[in-house]
Amino acid sequence: MDLKKELPAIFENFSEARRNGFITAKILKDNNIPLVGTFCTYMPQEIVMAAGAVVVSLCSTSDETIGEAEIDLPRNLCPLIKSSYGFGKTDKCPYFYFADLIVGETTCDGKKKMYEYLGDFKDVHVMQLPNTQIGEKSYELWKDEVIKLKNIIEKKFALQITEEQIKEAIKLKNRERVALKNFYTLGQLNPPAISGTDILKVVYGATFKFDKEISIKELENITEKVKIEYEEGKRLDSKPRILITGCPIGGASEKVVKAIEDNGAYVVAYENCTVSKANELLVDENKNVYDALAEKYLAIGCSCMSPNLNRIDLLEKMIEEYKVDGVVDVVLQACHTYAVETLSIKRFVSGKHKIPYMAVETDYSQSDVGQLNTRMAAFVEML
């Protein structure tokens, strides 16, 4: 990465990574490198990496194919599920097209039924998540699923994955998590160094950069550049500081971030699995690889878990570290677990911490942009 470039150009480089990654995916396929598609942060990427394969994040954050999906699926279904299926059905997602295997997970009933239909287009393996993170049986179930994934990949690609290969993949993925965390925790600077829009561009874009060594170096360089410019006095104005929690943020749902930042505040922190949920906790490099992977991934604080104490723990930590003035909980329409959980998050944020809280239900269309702007303007004014 050319650090002589202005920061906006560097941010756009990451923003363009998804589109540019299509070409890279084809090159990988032409060189007979296996591609494994995933939708969720629960999928242990280290297993795929240990096989010499590449993990690709599949298209699922746009309303482009939802109309086609609704021919087969109920209209009152979560837009992420409909988008995922629609891109698979229409072949409009090159990542899906080039993927040799799709790995799903039972994070919700809608997704696991959708995966059955997705199997009409691709080879799909579904990992069976426990419903709770509490208890030895949940841990053992998930550890078995991690080992089963290894066996599936070995059979699919006719190879053997050694524990040493998994150890090396764990180290590399941990380095990437550290690089990502060092970047997005720039949001702790007060006044802010960069906007929440630019934080999201980089973190979301990094998921579409397949050479991890290069991606890690780019993340380290951009973090260093932001810090240097901050020390030189290049800072944003002091405005109310917002933390976003809830469903995955990225693609079309970035309209929520835009509405916040267009109406007088900055998003300084993302608790969502797009950012902090996936990267805060590292894999223990000193344990048995399957134990370590099971522990790390099962600890993700998703609303599919009951009780979801890990989400509260992460929010507690982030509210303090990022010195936030308000919390916005983003819920995709028909995402029942996150919708139901808004009550407990409101009680925690507004009750315990006395911080203003707002839940926003949205989809991937642009039809509610006006309403979002009105609500965010009122929320920021209240701050």
Buried (B, 14 or more C-beta within 10 A) or exposed (E): BEEEBEBEEBBBBBBEBBEEBBEBBEEBBEEEBBBBBBBBBBBBBBBBBBBEBBBBBBBBBBBBBBEBBBEEBEEEBBBBBBBBBBBBBBEBBBBBBBBBBBBBBBBBEBBBEBBEBBBEBBEBBBBEBBEBBEEEEBBEBBBEBBBEBBEBBBEBBEBEBEEEBBBBBBEBBBBBBBBBBBBBBBBBBEEBBBBBBBBBBBBBBBBBBBEBEEBBEBBBBBBEBBBEBBEEEEBEEEBBBBBBBBBBBBBBBBBBBBBBBBBBBBBBBBBBBBBBBBBBBBBBEEBEBBBBBBBBBBBBBBBBBEEBEBBBEBBBEBBEEBEBBBBBBBBBBBBEBBBEBBEBBBEBBBEEBEBBBBBBBBBBEEEBBEEBBEBBBEBBEEB
